[in-house]
Amino acid sequence: MKNKIEKYFHSRFPSLRKKELTKIDLTEFVDSLSIFDFVYYLEKNFKIKIKQDEVLFKNFSSISSIEKLIKKKIKGE
């Protein structure tokens, strides 16, 4: 799961090194337009549906918060 998320960010932001992803605030890179592309990527790759009201700072502020959201969606919550 983490690898797929990192792959997305590395493909769009090649200047990021792997170790930097664990330390940075992803909201510096994901703006209001690119979030839709990222949500589509997550839905497609993890076979989930993310509701509009789930697109919140707390769910997309770090790799671990994104993983938590994905796990929750996979469980059907």
N, C-alpha and C positions, 0 to 999 in steps of 0.2 A: 504494500500500500504506500508506504513512505517513498519507495523508489519511483513509483509512477508519479507522485506529486512532485518530487524533485526533478524528474525528467521533464515535466511540463515547464517548470521554472528555468531549468538549464537551457531548454530549447528556445525560450523567449528572451532570456536574459543570460547570454553566454558568459558575461563577465563575472557572474556569481560562481564562486567555488563551492564545492559540496559542503565543506565545513561551515561556510558562511550561512547556509540555509537554516542551520539550527540556532543561530545567534540573532538573526535579523527579524525585524517586524515586517512581515510580508505585505502589510498595507502600504509600505513605501513603494512597492512594485505593482501591486494590483490596484488599478484605479477603477472608477465607476464604469468605464466602458469595457475594460479587459476582464472584469469580474464575470461578465456574461459568457465570454469565451471560456474562462476557467470553469464555471459552473457546467457548461456544456461538456467540457472535457471530463469532468468528474462523473457526470451522469452517464456518459457514453462508456467510460472505462470501468466504472464500478456498478453499472446497471442499477442506478438509483435515480430517484427524482427528488430534486431539491426545490422546495417551495420558495416563493418570493420572500415570504416573511422569515425564512431561515437564512437569508443572505444578510448576515449581520457581522459587525466587526468581531464579536466574540467567537464566531464560527470560522473566521478566515484570517485571524491575526498571526497564526503560526502553523507550522507543519503539524504539530500535535493537536491543535484545535480542529484542523481540517480532518485529521484522522479520526478524532472523536465523532465529528459529524457524520463521516462516512460509515463508521461502525454502527452508529445509531440508526442510520437509514437502512443499512443492510439488515439489521435486526427487525426492521419494520416499525420503528418508533417515529 
